[in-house]
Amino acid sequence: MDGEVRKQFQRMLEKQNMKFMLKTKVAAVDTSTDVVKLTLEPSAGGDQTILEADVVLVSAGRTPYTAGLGLDKIGVETESLWTEDSLQTSKAFTRLVM
């Protein structure tokens, strides 16, 4: 998502009392009661905290599935798919899809 769009969207949601906890991982979940209790810790390490909530939305990064597509044969590096300003991964890929 475009950086500026993401920032604006996050601000809008924060005005609606949504809380964002970026770079945080869930160490444990307790759903034994009506309230969900999450044990959280910073991804880089640090003290754990407990968060109690009625509803929890977890968002995680995505891993591309490129195995078996033959991208290496046309010169597209698949270790990390970087894009140019025009959102193209490489000239070889651009020629393939045009």
Secondary structure as the mmCIF struct_conf table of DSSP 4:
data_model
#
loop_
_struct_conf.conf_type_id
_struct_conf.id
_struct_conf.beg_label_comp_id
_struct_conf.beg_label_asym_id
_struct_conf.beg_label_seq_id
_struct_conf.end_label_comp_id
_struct_conf.end_label_asym_id
_struct_conf.end_label_seq_id
HELX_RH_AL_P HELX_RH_AL_P1 GLY A 3 LYS A 15
TURN_TY1_P TURN_TY1_P1 GLN A 16 ASN A 17
TURN_TY1_P TURN_TY1_P2 LEU A 22 LYS A 23
STRN STRN1 THR A 24 ASP A 30
BEND BEND1 SER A 32 VAL A 35
STRN STRN2 VAL A 36 PRO A 42
TURN_TY1_P TURN_TY1_P3 SER A 43 ALA A 44
STRN STRN3 THR A 49 ALA A 53
BEND BEND2 ASP A 54 ASP A 54
TURN_TY1_P TURN_TY1_P4 ALA A 67 GLY A 68
BEND BEND3 LEU A 69 LEU A 69
HELX_RH_3T_P HELX_RH_3T_P1 LEU A 71 ILE A 74
TURN_TY1_P TURN_TY1_P5 GLY A 75 GLY A 75
BEND BEND4 GLU A 79 SER A 80
TURN_TY1_P TURN_TY1_P6 ASP A 85 SER A 86
BEND BEND5 LEU A 87 LEU A 87
BEND BEND6 THR A 89 THR A 89
HELX_RH_AL_P HELX_RH_AL_P2 LYS A 91 VAL A 97
#
